[in-house]
Every structure is written in C-alpha cells, then in structure tokens.
Amino acid sequence: MAGHRRPGRLAPAAPGHGVRGRAARPLGTGAARAGWPDLEADQRDLLSAIGIEPDRELVAAKAAAEAKPTLSRGDRFAHGLAALAQFVEREGHARVPRTHKEGGVSLGTWLNNQKARRDKLTGEQLRQLEALGVGW
C-alpha cells in the first residue's frame, strides 16, 4: 500500500514548497534574519545553507529599536505629568480627550492608564495628579 492516501488527505508538500505553492519558511526565520549579527558563525552558515539570508532592513530596524533610550517608570510619569500640566495651563481643566497628544506624549492614553492603575501609583503621584485637577 505504499503511496496510498486516504481520500480527502493532502499529499505532503515537496521540500521548499508550502501551502498552495508558496515557499515554505521555517518558524522563527524572521527573528533569525533580524538578529543575524547576533548569531554565531556556524548558525549563520547553517541558515545560509538552507537559503535563509540576512534581511538588511530587519537588521537595521532591530538596531534602531535597541538604540532607542528607555525611560524608567518614574521618568515616564514625569513626562506625562509635565504634558498634563501644560494642557491644564492652556485649557483650564484636566478632562483630556482620549486621542489627545501633548508635547510628544499621548496624553489622553497616558491619563486613562493612570486612572486604570490608580492603586499602583504612589501617594505623591496621586497628590500630583489631584493638584492638576484630575477627577477619579
């Protein structure tokens, strides 16, 4: 019964071909192509041997993302608070529309997140927000 298939079952795809003739790509190859510089030489050789080459755009995007400075939670709070103070100074209230951006900060989203995570804020942070007129 060699070569016999049950009705309704597909034959296995030929090597190098996936569903409907698309080239098969092993899982995780996007990460391998983006992290090419981080791979060992033998890993790069093995990937090259099966036709996976580095993607210069992915490598550049990964490098740019890693080079982006990260802010601590306290720094992010301080930036949001400064943007809120600027908004309150100009508008006279702290009712920020959800989609509003202020000084490079998505202020409406930031304020909604502070309200949703109120129990995780310090007493000082709560006082700072209340001083600007934030209603809970």
N, C-alpha and C positions, 0 to 999 in steps of 0.2 A: 504494500500500500504506500510505497514511497511516492512522494509528490501529490498524494491525495489531500484535498482540503475539504473541510465541511462546508456545505452550502452557506453562503452569507458571510463567510470569513474572508478577509483580505489576505493576499499573499504578503509576506514580509517585504518591506521596501528594500530595494537594491542599495548597496553601500553608496553613500553620497547623495541619496535622494530621500526626501521626506514625503509627507503627505502631498498628494496632487502634484508630484514632480518638483516641489521646492527642495532646494538643497538642505540637507539636514545640518543642524548646528548643535553641537553638544551643549548641554546645560552649563551655564556659567561662563560661556566664552566671552560675553560682553565684559564681564569683570576681568577676565584674563587679558583681553585686548586693551582695556583701560589701564590695568596695572602692570603692563608689560615691563616697565623699568624695574619693578619690584620683584620680578620673577628671577629665579636662578637661571644660569645659562643653560643647564640641561633641560629645565622646564620650557624655556623658550624654544630650544631645539626640537623637543617633542611636539610642541604645538605647531611649529613650522612644518614639521614632517607630515602632519595631518591637515595642512592647509589653512591654519589659523595664523594670521599675521597681525601685528600691532595696528591699532587704529589711531593715527596721529591726532585726530580731533578728540577722541575719547581721552587719550593720554593728556592732552593739553587742558581739557575741561577738568579732569581729576586733579591735575596740578594746581589749577586756578582755585578750585574749591578748597584744597588743603591749605593754600596760601592765605585764604581769607581769614582775617583775625576773628577769633571767637570772643564773645563777651560773657562775662560771668552773669549769673542771675541778678546780682545786685546792680551791675552796670546796666543791664537791660531795663531794670526797674527805674533806674535813674534817668535813662534816656526817655522812657515812656512818661515819667513824671514831668520832665522838662517840657516835652511836647504838650502834655496836658496843661501845664501852667501857661504856655504860650497861647493855646486855644482859649483857655478861660480868660486870659487878659484881653484877647481880641473880641471874643463873643459874649463874655459876661456870664457864662454858665458852663456846666460840665456835662451837658447832655450831648455827647459826641455821637454823630451818626456812625453806624456800624462800618461803613465803607470809607470813612474819612481818613485821609493821610495828612500828617503834620510834620514838617521838617524831616522827611525820610522815614518816619515811623508810621506804621499802620495803626493809627491811634484808636480808631473805633474797635478794632480787633483786640488790641492790647488792653483797652479798658474793659471790654467784655470778659477777657481772660482773667483779669484781676478780680472782677466781681465773682466769677465762677470759682476761683481758687481762694476766695477770701480767707478761709480758715488756715491757709498756708502762709499768709502774709504775717509779717512781724507787727507788733503793736505800733512801732514807729512808722512803718509803711502805711498802716491803716490810718493813723493820725495825719500823715502827709496827704493822703487821698481825700480824707474828710475835710481838711483845711482848704482844699481846692473846690469843695462843694460836691463831691461825689456822693450820690444818694445810693443806699443799698436797698 
